[in-house]
Amino acid sequence: MDDLILNVGLLRRKVPNLTSAARQVGLRPATVSNLCTGKIPVGRAEVRTLAALASLADCSLDDLIIRGEKIEMIETGVKTLDMFAPLAKGGTVGLVARPGMGQLAVLAELLYRFKKDGYKTIFLMPEGEQQGLNEIVENTEMMTHTIEESYKRMEEIGDGQDMMFVADRTHVITGGIHQLQEDLQEAGIHSVTTFLVDLTGEVVDEDLPYGPLETLWQFDADLAARHRFPAVNPLSSTSSVLEGAHLDQEHFTIQQKALKMLRRYRELRSLVNASGMERIPKSELQTYQRGEKLEAYLTQPFHVAEPFTKKPGHAVSLKETLRDVKEIMNGSLDSKNVAELEFIGTL
């Protein structure tokens, strides 16, 4: 049962406006989203939920539920992304953030790295005047202005070359992204990883703003306010790569322990903010202190931000991230100050 997954591509093609469609048949959009990203395993889903999704997609359960091959992860070199919500190669990732939370900086950094690593990068320019896109434009190899032009470029590049495609949510609302992905599927082009971003910030208030996704990166207002960048919330970001059948066992074990520690640290931090450190039970003080260090370690200097931060950018491999997180959790860094772990690469 562990290797069963939803056919997200089919759902994306057959039910473009999945949010309203799900509500109309009595499904919670959040549940559908969690099933698509793998946060809820298919084996634990209610039969009526799966039957309703199959009905919406006008397909059989055999078409909706497929035995997943191992989903390949693309390492980004960004600690918190690779650790908690890995990028699924050939999938679709949605960034959920309000303006000012750093989502454009994350995108610009990823495009910088992908371009350097030999990926073809394509940015579908949004309509009208938009602020803060200079770094994305500077780090993208090709700019397009329509869905049709984007498809033509991808067709010219062909399936043998990995591509990174970035588009604004307006193209999801018009149905353009769904049509593009359907055309790519029919043309046998499976090497495009799609990034969807909302420049207005409206996606924060919606349950399923982009439709079915393989990966969801949820940005956090509290992290952004405290300058803990990248401000991606590990507790609410997820990926289909995280399913037990796909994720390396060591990665899965360390990740789950880290999530447990960060979850409890956040609860204790709320207590500290309200009543001071003396309110933390002595038995939980160690969890609080290590959680604080782990949160600090997950910050990271970016190459695209060097002119502003004066800190050299760092890319950290998943292997190094797992090793460092494990050391923080087992107490090897208990003697370090939190400030020593902020905006570094590896330990």
C-alpha positions in Angstrom: 0.0 0.0 0.0 2.9 2.4 0.6 3.7 2.7 -3.1 0.2 3.7 -4.1 -0.2 7.3 -5.1 -2.8 9.6 -6.8 -2.4 10.2 -10.4 -1.9 13.9 -9.9 -1.2 14.6 -13.6 -4.6 13.1 -14.6 -6.4 15.1 -11.9 -4.6 18.3 -13.1 -5.8 17.7 -16.7 -9.3 16.5 -15.9 -10.3 18.8 -13.1 -8.6 22.2 -13.5 -10.7 24.0 -10.9 -10.3 21.3 -8.2 -11.0 23.6 -5.3 -14.6 24.4 -6.1 -15.2 21.0 -7.7 -14.1 19.3 -4.4 -16.3 21.5 -2.3 -19.4 20.8 -4.5 -19.1 17.1 -3.8 -18.5 17.5 -0.1 -14.7 17.1 0.0 -12.3 19.4 2.0 -9.8 21.0 -0.4 -7.1 20.6 2.2 -7.7 16.9 2.3 -7.4 16.7 -1.5 -4.2 18.8 -1.4 -2.7 16.5 1.2 -3.5 13.4 -0.8 -1.9 14.9 -3.9 1.3 15.9 -2.1 1.5 12.6 -0.2 1.0 14.2 3.2 -2.0 11.8 3.6 -1.1 8.4 2.1 -3.6 7.0 -0.3 -3.8 3.9 1.9 -5.3 6.0 4.7 -7.8 7.9 2.6 -11.5 7.2 2.9 -13.0 5.2 0.1 -15.7 7.8 -0.4 -13.0 10.5 -0.9 -11.2 8.4 -3.6 -14.5 7.5 -5.3 -15.6 11.2 -5.4 -12.2 12.2 -6.9 -12.5 9.5 -9.5 -16.0 10.7 -10.3 -14.8 14.3 -10.7 -12.0 13.2 -13.1 -14.5 10.9 -14.9 -12.1 8.0 -14.6 -11.9 4.6 -12.8 -10.2 4.1 -9.4 -7.5 2.1 -11.3 -6.7 5.2 -13.3 -6.8 7.5 -10.3 -4.7 5.3 -8.0 -1.4 4.2 -9.5 1.5 2.3 -8.2 4.2 4.9 -8.0 7.6 4.5 -9.4 10.3 6.0 -7.2 9.9 9.8 -7.6 13.2 11.4 -8.3 14.2 14.3 -6.1 16.1 17.3 -7.4 18.5 18.6 -4.7 18.3 22.4 -4.5 21.1 22.9 -2.0 18.6 24.8 0.2 18.6 23.0 3.5 15.0 23.5 4.6 13.6 22.6 1.1 15.6 19.4 0.6 15.0 18.3 4.2 11.3 18.9 4.6 9.6 19.4 1.1 11.9 18.0 -1.6 11.4 19.1 -5.2 9.8 16.3 -7.3 11.5 16.1 -10.7 9.0 16.7 -13.5 6.3 17.7 -11.0 4.6 21.0 -10.1 5.5 23.0 -7.0 3.3 25.8 -5.7 4.7 28.7 -3.6 2.2 30.0 -1.0 3.2 33.4 0.5 2.2 37.0 1.0 4.4 39.7 -0.6 7.5 40.3 1.5 8.0 36.8 2.8 10.9 36.1 0.4 9.3 33.8 -2.2 10.9 35.7 -5.1 14.3 35.5 -3.5 13.9 31.7 -3.2 12.9 31.4 -6.8 15.7 33.7 -8.0 18.2 31.6 -6.0 16.9 28.3 -7.4 17.0 29.7 -11.0 20.6 30.9 -10.4 21.6 27.4 -9.2 19.7 25.5 -11.9 21.1 27.6 -14.7 24.6 27.0 -13.3 23.9 23.2 -13.2 22.9 23.1 -16.9 19.1 23.1 -16.6 17.2 25.2 -19.2 15.2 27.9 -17.3 12.1 29.5 -18.7 10.1 32.3 -17.1 6.6 33.1 -18.4 6.4 36.8 -17.8 3.2 38.0 -15.9 1.0 40.5 -17.5 1.2 44.2 -16.4 3.8 45.9 -14.2 5.1 43.7 -11.3 7.6 44.6 -8.6 10.7 42.6 -7.6 11.1 40.5 -10.7 14.6 41.8 -11.7 16.5 39.0 -10.0 14.3 36.3 -11.5 14.7 37.8 -15.0 18.5 38.1 -14.5 18.8 34.4 -13.5 16.5 33.0 -16.2 17.8 31.9 -19.6 14.6 32.4 -21.6 11.7 34.8 -21.1 8.3 34.0 -22.8 5.1 36.1 -22.9 2.4 33.5 -23.8 1.6 29.9 -23.0 1.9 29.1 -26.8 5.4 30.7 -26.9 6.4 28.7 -23.8 5.3 25.4 -25.4 7.1 26.2 -28.6 10.4 26.8 -26.7 10.0 23.6 -24.7 9.2 21.6 -27.9 12.4 23.0 -29.5 14.5 22.0 -26.5 13.0 18.5 -26.4 12.5 15.8 -23.8 16.2 15.0 -23.4 17.0 18.3 -21.5 15.7 19.0 -18.0 13.8 22.3 -17.9 12.6 24.6 -15.1 9.5 26.6 -15.9 8.2 29.4 -13.7 4.7 31.0 -14.2 2.3 33.2 -12.3 -1.0 31.9 -10.9 -3.0 34.0 -13.4 -2.1 31.4 -16.0 -3.5 28.7 -13.7 -6.8 30.6 -13.3 -7.2 31.0 -17.1 -6.5 27.3 -17.6 -3.3 28.0 -19.6 -1.0 26.0 -17.3 -3.3 22.9 -17.4 -3.5 23.1 -21.2 0.3 23.5 -21.5 0.9 20.4 -19.3 -1.6 18.4 -21.3 0.1 19.4 -24.5 3.5 18.5 -23.1 2.1 15.1 -22.0 0.8 14.4 -25.5 4.1 15.5 -27.0 6.0 13.1 -24.8 7.9 15.8 -23.0 8.2 14.8 -19.3 11.3 16.7 -18.3 9.7 20.0 -17.3 9.5 20.9 -13.6 7.0 23.7 -13.0 7.1 26.4 -10.4 3.8 28.3 -9.7 4.0 31.6 -7.8 1.3 34.1 -6.9 2.5 37.7 -7.0 -0.6 39.1 -5.3 -0.4 37.0 -2.1 -4.0 35.9 -2.4 -3.1 32.2 -2.4 -2.6 32.3 1.4 -6.3 32.5 1.9 -7.2 29.6 -0.4 -7.2 25.9 0.3 -6.1 24.6 -3.1 -4.9 27.7 -5.0 -3.0 25.9 -7.8 -4.9 22.7 -8.1 -3.2 19.3 -7.5 0.5 19.7 -6.7 3.5 17.3 -6.2 5.2 19.8 -3.9 3.9 22.7 -1.7 6.2 25.3 -0.1 4.3 27.3 2.5 6.0 30.5 3.6 5.6 31.7 7.2 4.9 35.2 8.4 6.5 34.6 11.8 9.7 33.4 10.3 9.8 36.3 7.8 9.1 38.8 10.6 12.1 37.4 12.6 14.3 37.4 9.4 14.6 33.6 9.4 15.1 33.3 5.7 14.2 31.3 3.7 11.0 31.6 5.6 9.5 28.3 4.4 7.5 26.6 7.2 8.8 23.0 7.6 5.6 22.0 9.4 3.2 22.9 6.6 5.3 22.4 3.5 5.2 18.9 1.9 6.0 16.9 -1.1 5.0 13.6 -2.8 8.7 12.6 -2.5 8.1 12.2 1.2 6.0 9.1 0.8 7.6 6.1 2.5 8.1 4.3 -0.8 10.2 7.1 -2.3 12.2 8.6 0.6 15.5 7.2 1.8 14.9 5.7 5.3 17.6 7.8 7.0 16.2 10.9 5.5 12.7 10.0 6.6 13.8 9.1 10.2 15.8 12.3 10.7 13.1 14.5 9.1 10.4 13.1 11.3 12.4 13.6 14.5 13.2 17.2 13.4 9.6 17.9 12.7 8.6 16.7 16.1 11.3 18.9 17.7 10.3 22.0 15.7 6.6 21.5 16.4 7.2 21.3 20.2 9.7 24.2 20.0 7.0 26.4 18.4 4.6 25.5 21.1 7.1 26.3 23.8 8.1 29.5 22.1 4.5 30.8 22.2 4.6 30.1 26.0 7.9 32.0 26.3 6.5 35.0 24.4 3.5 35.1 26.6 5.1 34.5 30.0 8.9 34.3 29.8 11.4 31.5 29.9 10.6 30.6 33.5 7.3 29.1 32.3 9.1 26.3 30.4 9.2 23.0 32.4 12.7 22.0 33.2 12.1 18.7 31.4 11.4 20.6 28.2 14.2 23.2 28.3 16.5 21.1 26.3 13.9 20.6 23.6 13.4 24.4 23.4 17.1 25.2 23.2 17.8 22.6 20.6 14.7 23.5 18.6 15.9 27.1 18.6 19.3 26.1 17.3 17.8 23.9 14.6 15.6 26.8 13.4 18.6 29.0 13.3 20.6 26.4 11.3 17.9 26.2 8.7 18.5 29.8 7.7 20.8 30.1 4.8 22.7 32.9 2.9 21.8 33.0 -0.8 24.0 33.9 -3.8 21.5 36.3 -5.2 21.4 38.2 -1.9 25.1 38.7 -1.5 25.0 42.4 -2.5 22.6 43.1 0.3 23.7 40.7 3.1 27.5 40.9 2.3 27.5 37.1 3.1 28.7 34.6 0.5 25.9 32.3 -0.7 26.1 28.6 0.3 24.7 25.5 -1.2 24.4 22.6 1.2 24.0 19.0 0.0 21.2 16.9 1.5 23.8 14.5 3.0 25.5 17.4 4.9 22.1 18.8 6.0 21.1 15.4 7.4 24.4 15.0 9.2 24.2 18.5 10.7 20.5 18.3 11.8 21.3 14.9 13.5 24.2 16.6 15.4 22.0 19.4 16.6 19.2 17.1 17.8 21.6 14.7 19.7 23.2 17.6 21.6 26.6 17.9 19.9 25.9 21.7 19.4 24.5 22.4 22.9 27.5 24.5 23.8 27.0 26.8 20.7 25.2 30.0 20.8 22.1 30.4 18.5 23.8 33.3 16.8 26.7 31.1 15.7 24.2 28.9 13.6 22.4 31.7 11.9 23.0 32.1 8.1 25.7 29.6 7.7 26.2 26.8 5.3 27.3 23.5 6.9 28.4 23.1 10.5 
